[in-house]
Amino acid sequence: MQRKSDQVEWMLKTIVASALVVVGVSGCEGGRAVLSEEHVVGHATLQEQQAWAAAEAQAVIRITKTEGLWKDLLTPDLRWDADQRTILDSADRASCTFKAGEVNPAALELDLRTDPLDTDPFELMEQIRGLWISEGWEVVDVFTRGDTAAADSAEIRADRKDGAGLGLEAFDDVGSKRLVLSVQAACSDDSSVAW
């Protein structure tokens, strides 16, 4: 059984790693996170962004054969299989630009994590890398197991020219193997998405 302090340590590592991803793929404008330096803007509705994000998450779940193991990153009581609509409706919409007094395009951000896995999360990550490359995404290593002092985590990021992005982190720390998935839609100026 995992000690409470180990669980807290894992959650802190996850939050810090996720924050590093946001900082790593984002710029900053006017004190707010900004997703795209190119400011490519589409017109997808929030419902279209949610459907796209759900399909991307389902593809990862299908390829990794991890059905029933995913939950919301920050609200782990919300299970992807049972609470998908609630998770999608509460997902962040990150600003793509910030100009005071103007409508600022935004993009849906969906963040999920698994329960502890029986499978090697780094092998699952490589399966997803192959999937994303085959779909035409530009996939890069954010960091590898050798880049970190503890050598217990790795992360890949996939980007498209329209500004959409995917991220997958693999963890094997404190005796617990997990994946964290981040799905970021392309920026949209639709009134259901924009700020």
C-alpha positions in Angstrom: 0.0 0.0 0.0 1.3 3.4 -0.9 2.0 5.8 2.0 0.1 9.1 2.0 3.4 11.0 1.8 4.3 9.1 -1.4 0.9 10.0 -2.9 1.4 13.6 -2.1 5.0 13.6 -3.5 3.7 12.0 -6.7 0.9 14.6 -7.1 3.4 17.4 -6.6 5.7 15.9 -9.2 2.8 15.6 -11.6 1.7 19.2 -11.1 5.3 20.5 -11.4 5.9 18.5 -14.6 2.6 19.6 -16.0 3.4 23.2 -15.2 6.8 22.8 -16.9 5.0 21.5 -20.0 2.8 24.6 -20.1 5.7 26.9 -19.7 7.7 24.9 -22.2 5.1 25.1 -25.0 3.6 28.4 -24.1 4.7 32.0 -24.3 3.5 34.7 -22.0 1.7 37.9 -23.0 0.3 40.4 -20.6 1.0 38.1 -17.6 -1.2 35.3 -19.0 -0.2 32.0 -20.5 -0.3 32.2 -24.3 -0.4 29.0 -26.3 0.8 29.9 -29.7 3.5 32.4 -30.8 2.2 32.2 -34.4 -1.4 33.1 -33.3 -2.9 30.7 -35.9 -6.7 31.0 -35.2 -9.5 28.7 -36.4 -13.2 28.9 -35.8 -14.1 25.6 -34.1 -16.8 25.7 -31.5 -16.3 24.5 -27.9 -18.3 21.4 -28.8 -16.1 20.7 -31.8 -13.0 21.1 -29.7 -14.4 18.8 -27.0 -15.2 16.1 -29.6 -11.7 16.4 -31.1 -10.0 16.2 -27.7 -12.2 13.2 -26.7 -11.3 11.4 -29.9 -7.6 12.0 -29.3 -7.8 10.7 -25.8 -9.8 7.7 -26.9 -7.1 6.9 -29.5 -4.4 6.9 -26.8 -6.6 4.7 -24.6 -7.3 2.3 -27.4 -3.6 1.9 -28.5 -2.3 1.5 -24.9 -5.1 -0.9 -24.0 -5.8 1.1 -20.8 -9.6 1.3 -20.9 -11.1 2.1 -17.5 -7.8 3.4 -16.1 -8.0 7.1 -16.9 -9.3 10.0 -14.8 -9.1 13.8 -14.6 -5.7 15.0 -13.7 -6.7 17.5 -11.0 -10.0 15.9 -9.9 -9.2 12.2 -9.8 -12.7 11.3 -8.5 -13.9 12.1 -12.1 -13.3 8.9 -14.2 -13.0 9.3 -18.0 -15.3 6.4 -18.8 -18.1 7.5 -16.4 -17.6 11.2 -16.3 -16.4 12.2 -19.7 -19.0 15.0 -20.3 -18.2 16.5 -16.9 -14.4 16.4 -17.5 -14.8 18.0 -20.9 -17.1 20.7 -19.7 -14.7 21.6 -16.9 -11.6 21.5 -19.0 -9.5 24.7 -19.1 -9.7 27.0 -22.1 -6.3 28.6 -22.3 -5.9 32.0 -23.9 -4.0 32.1 -27.2 -3.5 35.8 -27.1 -4.2 38.5 -24.5 -5.2 41.9 -25.7 -7.1 44.1 -23.2 -10.5 45.1 -24.5 -10.5 42.6 -27.3 -11.9 39.0 -27.8 -9.0 36.7 -27.3 -8.9 33.3 -29.1 -8.6 30.3 -26.8 -8.1 26.5 -26.9 -9.5 23.7 -24.9 -6.9 21.8 -22.7 -7.8 18.3 -21.5 -5.5 16.7 -18.9 -5.9 13.1 -17.9 -3.9 10.6 -15.9 -4.0 6.9 -15.3 -4.4 4.8 -12.3 -1.3 2.8 -11.5 -0.4 0.6 -14.4 0.8 -3.0 -14.6 2.5 -2.3 -18.0 5.8 -0.4 -18.6 4.6 3.2 -19.2 7.7 3.9 -21.3 6.8 1.2 -23.7 3.3 2.6 -23.9 4.8 6.0 -24.6 6.7 4.6 -27.6 3.5 3.1 -29.0 1.9 6.6 -28.8 4.9 8.2 -30.4 4.5 5.8 -33.3 0.7 6.6 -33.6 1.3 10.4 -33.5 4.1 10.2 -36.1 1.9 8.1 -38.4 -0.9 10.7 -38.1 1.5 13.5 -39.3 2.3 15.1 -35.9 5.7 16.6 -35.3 6.8 14.6 -32.2 9.8 15.6 -30.0 11.2 14.5 -26.6 10.6 17.2 -24.0 12.8 15.2 -21.7 13.9 11.5 -21.4 14.6 9.3 -18.5 18.3 10.1 -18.8 17.6 13.8 -18.6 16.2 13.7 -15.1 18.1 13.0 -11.9 15.7 10.3 -10.7 15.5 8.8 -14.2 11.8 7.9 -13.4 10.0 10.0 -16.0 9.9 11.0 -19.6 7.7 13.2 -21.8 7.0 13.6 -25.5 5.1 16.4 -27.2 3.4 16.4 -30.6 2.6 19.6 -32.5 0.7 20.6 -35.6 1.0 23.7 -37.8 -2.5 24.8 -36.7 -1.3 25.1 -33.1 -2.9 21.9 -31.7 -0.7 20.0 -29.4 -0.5 16.6 -27.6 1.7 15.6 -24.7 2.3 12.3 -22.9 4.3 11.8 -19.7 5.4 8.5 -18.4 6.2 7.9 -14.7 7.7 5.0 -12.9 8.3 6.4 -9.5 7.5 5.5 -5.9 6.7 2.1 -7.1 3.9 3.4 -9.3 3.7 3.4 -13.1 1.5 6.0 -14.6 0.8 8.1 -17.8 -0.4 11.7 -18.0 -2.0 12.9 -21.2 -2.5 16.5 -22.3 -4.6 17.4 -25.3 -4.7 21.0 -26.5 -7.0 22.0 -29.3 -6.0 24.6 -31.9 -6.9 28.2 -31.0 -10.4 29.4 -31.9 -12.1 32.7 -32.0 -15.6 31.2 -31.8 -17.6 32.9 -29.0 -18.1 29.5 -27.2 -14.3 29.2 -26.8 -12.7 32.7 -26.9 -12.3 35.0 -23.8 
